[in-house]
Amino acid sequence: MSEPLTPRAHQIVQVARQLLEEEGAQALTMRRLADRLGIRAPSLYKHLPDKAALEAAIIATGLEDIAAAVEAALDAAPDTGTEPLAALTGAYRAFALAHPDLYRLMTDQPLPRDRLPPGVEARAAAPLLRAADDQDLARAVWAFAHGMVQLELARRFPPGAVLDTAWQEGITAFQARLPAPDRDHQAAAPPATSHPADS
């Protein structure tokens, strides 16, 4: 795992994420970041060893934020009468659509696990494992949600496609896989600690 970031490195990462989200992945260069910070590019390497470390730190902020979003959605599901998987995937979709360049950075390449802070990946995965109550089902739901989001971001669906209905159909099918007692009590289940992608 990576060493904890210094306060200055945290600031650099936040500015880098802002640059990514405002101008896209092509703008995320060390030179462009240094320009935005008002420093020379070599100065960045006093705080982050390379661009890969910078990207891993940005990914960590994205995992923290998506974890918070899906945790909140899952916790609120009983009060709103929403099925947990529907609440969770709705929050996942909303996050991805609101942060498309960040989402692509998080998911379009192998996850740099050796550079992530301890526990951040597990926290992001725990709500899905909690809602699905089965690792294989969690992986399938995650693959469905990710595929739907990627197609939506790429504008690959035909004009007039009702995506909310497609999401509902998919989640309803997954929800039917859960045993009834688990569906009644899953919102109160303790969070799992392993990631759906782990073997």
C-alpha positions, 0 to 999 in steps of 0.5 A: 500500500502507498504511504499516507499523503502529506497535506500538500499532496492532498491539495495537489490531488484535489486540484488534479481531480478538479482538472480532470473533471473540468477538462478531461483525461487529456488535460491531466498531465504533470505540466498542466497540473503544475501550471494550474498550481502556479509551480514548476512541474518538477516541484510536483515530484517532491510530493508524488513520485510519478503520474501513476501515483497521482492517478492512484490518489485520484482514484482513491478519492473517487472510491471514497466518494462512490462508497459514501454515495452508495452507503447513503442510498442503501441506508435510506432504502428502508425508509423510502421503500426502495429495494436495496439493489435498486437504491444502490445501483441508482446511486452508482449510476448517478455518481458515474454520470456526474463524474464521467472522466473520474469514473473512466479513470477508476474503471478503464484500467487495472486497479492500482491496488498497491498504491491505494490507501488501506481499506478504500477498495473494501469500503467501496465494495462493501455496500454491494456485498451487503445488498447482494448477500452473495459474492457471485451475485455482487459481481454480476450486479456490478458487471451489469451496472458498469456495463450499463454505465459505460454504454450510457457514457459512450452514447451507444444506446439507440435514440429513444431507448428508455434506459430507466426501464432497462435498469429496472428490468436488470435489477428486478431480475437480480433482486429475484435471486435473493431469498425472501428473508434476506431481502427483508433484512439485508439493509441491517446486515453487517457490511462485508469486507471483501471486494466483488472482484477478489478471487 
